[in-house]
Amino acid sequence: MHLWTAFRPVSLMNTESPALNRLNTPAVITVSALNQTVAQLLERNLPLTWVSGEISNFTRAASGHWYFTLKDNAAQVRAVMFRGRAQYADFQPREGDKVEVRALVTLYAPRGDYQLSVEAIRKAGVGNLYEAFLRLKAQLTQEGLFDATRKRPLPFFPRSIGIVTSPQAAALRDVLSALHRRAPHIRVILYPTPVQGEGAGNKIAQAIATASARQECDVLLVCRGGGSIEDLWAFNEEIVARTIAHCHMPVIAGIGHETDFTIADFAADMRAATPTAAAELAAGERDEWLQKIDRQRQLLRRAMQRHLSDKTQTLDWYARRLLSPKAAIAAKRQQLQQCAQNLRYAAMAPVQNARKQLTNLEHQLLNRRPDTATPRLILDDWSRRMHASHQHGLTEQRQQLRALQAQLELLNPQRTLERGYAILSDQKGRVLRSTTELHPQTQIQVRLAQGVAEIGIASVQTSMDA
């Protein structure tokens, strides 16, 4: 639900006469004259002064002028350095740089803004907050938290969109206006949280974790309006970045303006330049989709009309060629009769010719048929001889095999062991054949017909014949 507040201007009418006003009121000056007077007072009473502070919201315009904010822990002031002076600077300031500027205090009359007109600038060190930002960014980059492979695609047609921001933030109104304009049919869920101040980082992370746990929305917007680095610092805390990276749904970060970058922007699945841009990325414009559908409908209708026109013309062409069914049947019957007669004549002549050829071939076959009785007898005789020879050879081979088996059985070591002999081997399995290979106080293996035993040698007696 969107809350819209209407403001109606009220016109105040002066009922007194002009003459009476001239007599009773002091002289009236314009706003321009007032601002010019204040600017002259500032420039006369405050000479060129060196001012130190930290750079914030730095912008280099197309004209070459530099616009930035100079701040410390308690205050801030706008500053401008025109191109004629900026071209002599030996560096271009960046967000968070600590600098010292030689400036004239002045007033920008069109807006009535008090500002510094910078004549010279020099480095005074990098701001502590920006140093912390760079350290955390380098750490999380090394961990792979910002890798492109971790980024998830946005849903094509989201049914609900979650928003993590402050209910009082102007960014929320911008996001709701953009969603109401582009896709009023999408359900919007707000996860309220402070976006600035002490403890804001933990509360933002808690709101993101709540949205991730509930899984009520298809995409989550984390947004806030623009501000200084201090104002946006809650989105530079490590807990916020890690919570975004582990969120179950895709996250779009729309924090600050186009030039503002936070750690949350790098951890999110997509960064938007502004909160409004984040809403536009999350939801496609309904009117645009309806226009596309309407164009496709018109194209489809024209295609169908063209197809029907073509078929109608084809039908008319066939209708003009269509004859009377009775006349068409009679013509086809006559054609059929003529074809049947031709078919009979065409079929009889080849058959008669084929019969004559078949009769001639039969006579030739009978005359040329060979005498197969004698070869068949010879073939049977050879078959009997081959079978007898095969059986005789098989019998001889079986007898040879039995003789070889008997010889093999005689040479089988197991049979020798069964007659009471034994095989001696050392610990390495080598067979012992002489007493010279035996040594007292050693172990040897004795293999018998049934089993193996280990025995010790008490003494060795070498025979004289050995």
Secondary structure in CASP SS format (residue, H / E / C, confidence):
PFRMAT SS
TARGET T0000
AUTHOR 0000-0000-0000
METHOD secondary structure of the structure
MODEL  1
M C 1.00
H C 1.00
L C 1.00
W C 1.00
T C 1.00
A C 1.00
F C 1.00
R C 1.00
P C 1.00
V C 1.00
S C 1.00
L C 1.00
M C 1.00
N C 1.00
T C 1.00
E C 1.00
S C 1.00
P H 1.00
A H 1.00
L H 1.00
N H 1.00
R H 1.00
L H 1.00
N H 1.00
T C 1.00
P C 1.00
A C 1.00
V C 1.00
I C 1.00
T C 1.00
V H 1.00
S H 1.00
A H 1.00
L H 1.00
N H 1.00
Q H 1.00
T H 1.00
V H 1.00
A H 1.00
Q H 1.00
L H 1.00
L H 1.00
E H 1.00
R H 1.00
N H 1.00
L C 1.00
P C 1.00
L C 1.00
T E 1.00
W E 1.00
V E 1.00
S E 1.00
G E 1.00
E E 1.00
I E 1.00
S E 1.00
N E 1.00
F E 1.00
T E 1.00
R E 1.00
A C 1.00
A C 1.00
S C 1.00
G C 1.00
H C 1.00
W E 1.00
Y E 1.00
F E 1.00
T E 1.00
L E 1.00
K E 1.00
D C 1.00
N C 1.00
A C 1.00
A C 1.00
Q E 1.00
V E 1.00
R E 1.00
A E 1.00
V E 1.00
M E 1.00
F C 1.00
R H 1.00
G H 1.00
R H 1.00
A H 1.00
Q C 1.00
Y C 1.00
A C 1.00
D C 1.00
F C 1.00
Q C 1.00
P C 1.00
R C 1.00
E C 1.00
G C 1.00
D E 1.00
K E 1.00
V E 1.00
E E 1.00
V E 1.00
R E 1.00
A E 1.00
L E 1.00
V E 1.00
T E 1.00
L E 1.00
Y E 1.00
A C 1.00
P C 1.00
R C 1.00
G C 1.00
D E 1.00
Y E 1.00
Q E 1.00
L E 1.00
S E 1.00
V E 1.00
E E 1.00
A E 1.00
I E 1.00
R E 1.00
K E 1.00
A E 1.00
G E 1.00
V E 1.00
G C 1.00
N H 1.00
L H 1.00
Y H 1.00
E H 1.00
A H 1.00
F H 1.00
L H 1.00
R H 1.00
L H 1.00
K H 1.00
A H 1.00
Q H 1.00
L H 1.00
T H 1.00
Q H 1.00
E H 1.00
G C 1.00
L C 1.00
F C 1.00
D C 1.00
A H 1.00
T H 1.00
R H 1.00
K C 1.00
R C 1.00
P C 1.00
L C 1.00
P C 1.00
F C 1.00
F C 1.00
P C 1.00
R C 1.00
S E 1.00
I E 1.00
G E 1.00
I E 1.00
V E 1.00
T E 1.00
S C 1.00
P C 1.00
Q C 1.00
A C 1.00
A H 1.00
A H 1.00
L H 1.00
R H 1.00
D H 1.00
V H 1.00
L H 1.00
S H 1.00
A H 1.00
L H 1.00
H H 1.00
R H 1.00
R H 1.00
A C 1.00
P C 1.00
H C 1.00
I C 1.00
R E 1.00
V E 1.00
I E 1.00
L E 1.00
Y E 1.00
P E 1.00
T C 1.00
P C 1.00
V C 1.00
Q C 1.00
G C 1.00
E C 1.00
G C 1.00
A H 1.00
G H 1.00
N H 1.00
K H 1.00
I H 1.00
A H 1.00
Q H 1.00
A H 1.00
I H 1.00
A H 1.00
T H 1.00
A H 1.00
S H 1.00
A H 1.00
R H 1.00
Q C 1.00
E C 1.00
C C 1.00
D C 1.00
V E 1.00
L E 1.00
L E 1.00
V E 1.00
C E 1.00
R E 1.00
G C 1.00
G C 1.00
G C 1.00
S C 1.00
I C 1.00
E C 1.00
D C 1.00
L C 1.00
W H 1.00
A H 1.00
F H 1.00
N H 1.00
E C 1.00
E H 1.00
I H 1.00
V H 1.00
A H 1.00
R H 1.00
T H 1.00
I H 1.00
A H 1.00
H C 1.00
C C 1.00
H C 1.00
M C 1.00
P C 1.00
V E 1.00
I E 1.00
A E 1.00
G E 1.00
I E 1.00
G C 1.00
H C 1.00
E C 1.00
T C 1.00
D C 1.00
F C 1.00
T C 1.00
I H 1.00
A H 1.00
D H 1.00
F H 1.00
A H 1.00
A C 1.00
D C 1.00
M E 1.00
R E 1.00
A C 1.00
A C 1.00
T C 1.00
P H 1.00
T H 1.00
A H 1.00
A H 1.00
A H 1.00
E H 1.00
L H 1.00
A H 1.00
A C 1.00
G C 1.00
E C 1.00
R H 1.00
D H 1.00
E H 1.00
W H 1.00
L H 1.00
Q H 1.00
K H 1.00
I H 1.00
D H 1.00
R H 1.00
Q H 1.00
R H 1.00
Q H 1.00
L H 1.00
L H 1.00
R H 1.00
R H 1.00
A H 1.00
M H 1.00
Q H 1.00
R H 1.00
H H 1.00
L H 1.00
S H 1.00
D H 1.00
K H 1.00
T H 1.00
Q H 1.00
T H 1.00
L H 1.00
D H 1.00
W H 1.00
Y H 1.00
A H 1.00
R H 1.00
R H 1.00
L C 1.00
L C 1.00
S C 1.00
P H 1.00
K H 1.00
A H 1.00
A H 1.00
I H 1.00
A H 1.00
A H 1.00
K H 1.00
R H 1.00
Q H 1.00
Q H 1.00
L H 1.00
Q H 1.00
Q H 1.00
C H 1.00
A H 1.00
Q H 1.00
N H 1.00
L H 1.00
R H 1.00
Y H 1.00
A H 1.00
A H 1.00
M H 1.00
A H 1.00
P H 1.00
V H 1.00
Q H 1.00
N H 1.00
A H 1.00
R H 1.00
K H 1.00
Q H 1.00
L H 1.00
T H 1.00
N H 1.00
L H 1.00
E H 1.00
H H 1.00
Q H 1.00
L H 1.00
L H 1.00
N H 1.00
R H 1.00
R C 1.00
P C 1.00
D C 1.00
T C 1.00
A H 1.00
T H 1.00
P H 1.00
R H 1.00
L H 1.00
I H 1.00
L H 1.00
D H 1.00
D H 1.00
W H 1.00
S H 1.00
R H 1.00
R H 1.00
M H 1.00
H H 1.00
A H 1.00
S H 1.00
H H 1.00
Q H 1.00
H H 1.00
G H 1.00
L H 1.00
T H 1.00
E H 1.00
Q H 1.00
R H 1.00
Q H 1.00
Q H 1.00
L H 1.00
R H 1.00
A H 1.00
L H 1.00
Q H 1.00
A H 1.00
Q H 1.00
L H 1.00
E H 1.00
L H 1.00
L H 1.00
N C 1.00
P H 1.00
Q H 1.00
R H 1.00
T H 1.00
L H 1.00
E H 1.00
R C 1.00
G C 1.00
Y C 1.00
A C 1.00
I E 1.00
L E 1.00
S E 1.00
D C 1.00
Q C 1.00
K C 1.00
G C 1.00
R C 1.00
V E 1.00
L C 1.00
R C 1.00
S C 1.00
T H 1.00
T H 1.00
E H 1.00
L C 1.00
H C 1.00
P C 1.00
Q C 1.00
T C 1.00
Q E 1.00
I E 1.00
Q E 1.00
V E 1.00
R E 1.00
L C 1.00
A C 1.00
Q C 1.00
G C 1.00
V E 1.00
A E 1.00
E E 1.00
I E 1.00
G E 1.00
I C 1.00
A C 1.00
S C 1.00
V C 1.00
Q C 1.00
T C 1.00
S C 1.00
M C 1.00
D C 1.00
A C 1.00
END
